[in-house]
């Protein structure tokens, strides 16, 4: 076990150094920021998928709602960054409560399909409501105001702001999972009947987990809107809902750090591929097939196993 | 509004509903027996339409040939996918096959886009089925009536097949009791392959039938996939009667919302699904503990 602790410390130091230097390592600064944003999304998704055992296939809805909520707040209501991000999260949570309430009636595949269908509903509402959302042109002209004395308009400064948010999300995520509440979630994942028989109401816990992960997704979405100065309609779409599942699975579900790595890797690979070739959907599809067929336990778990053996 | 207009819209709703019935029947049979939610189902539907386009405009064969050949081609592709990829994951949690088929969907869709281009292809109604029929109270396009007849015949055929044949008995065992089908084990792996082929063939047939009334384009499968999911959620997953009823209901909702409130055409079915979920969480004919 000492071996494990040593590896852990080394891992944290290397990780921290990489994160601090990332804007200088990545091909361009905004890409490093984007990698962090999707890592935040993945942390939240892992709480639901990895730790609660619920596969949502509609989580882009909350990413998108966070993005539109934050973007619209910045355009129409406020120039306060925390308030706008908070409003984006609030919007996503307000939708997540009824949506989670209805979807958690069902388990397994049904849960995935019901969440997918609700996400499509939200997608089409945004698509139709042109006057508010810009329809399929997306929401244009989202400003990136200053945060108190800090000017976020430079991509480099904004990266470190997102890094701060990422660390916050990571700390909150880990605390949620290690809290008694998080233990109940894992008990539900392992054996729902047993958890129920000792007095936990599964639906209540599943719903709370759903809403928490929606909050993380919305934070990521809000940060994304400010990064791009724009909210594309695809931020609500089916492709993104699938991508977050892939990121979590490739990284290793139920390991928090795994999905973070998975998200960063996939954002990077996707950016690289789409700059090299216009057939990247085909390659992404192959990536799905290959990772499901061969890399099932995720990158981090495989690495951990190998380190422990050595 | 004229009653004749409403009648013809009702018929249009039935025709659209037929496409959903065919698609959701395939999805439901595969799900009920194999426990796989096939995300590539829409892509197979799209392949059916492109196969029909290729056979009729490049090979100059007639529409009847398309109706026979295309479902067979798509079924064969489905069986290859099942044999070499999907069947490897039956023993794992269900989301692996969900993601696998999601990836396959992207591959098929992008491959078609590369081969045929992103724009749609025109597909004319076959000559024999052009024009309209006098139904006594209104005229209605021949081709659309043809879709109604084919779907009705096929649903009946599928029902007989499931009730009367050995393969059908396995499907029944699967849809009635998931563990039962599981207990049959991997000895019947070819049967599973055939069943997947049947589901794929049904979606391919839906694609051929839809080709003359919709645009043949790479995204057509993606668009209809989620709507088909809504149909099976409403009908009750694994239920054949549920698929038929829910498919026809969704067809009506879509058609009449286009007439009376166009913006609702893309959203109302989801609202209806929410309503069904509140009142009947398992859909019209869904049963307890079914691949949950």
Interface residues (C-beta under 8 A of the other chain):
Chain A: X55 X57 X102 X105 X106 X107 X108 X109 X110 X112 X113 X114 X116 X117 X118 X120 X121 X124 X125 X127 X128 X238 X242 X245 X246 X249 X279 X281 X282 X284 X285 X286 X287 X288 X289 X292 X293 X296
Chain B: X31 X35 X37 X85 X88 X89 X92 X94 X95 X96 X98 X99 X100 X102 X103 X104 X105 X106 X107 X108 X109 X110 X111 X113 X114 X222 X226 X229 X230 X232 X233 X237 X263 X266 X267 X270 X271 X273 X274 X277 X278 X281 X282 X291 X292
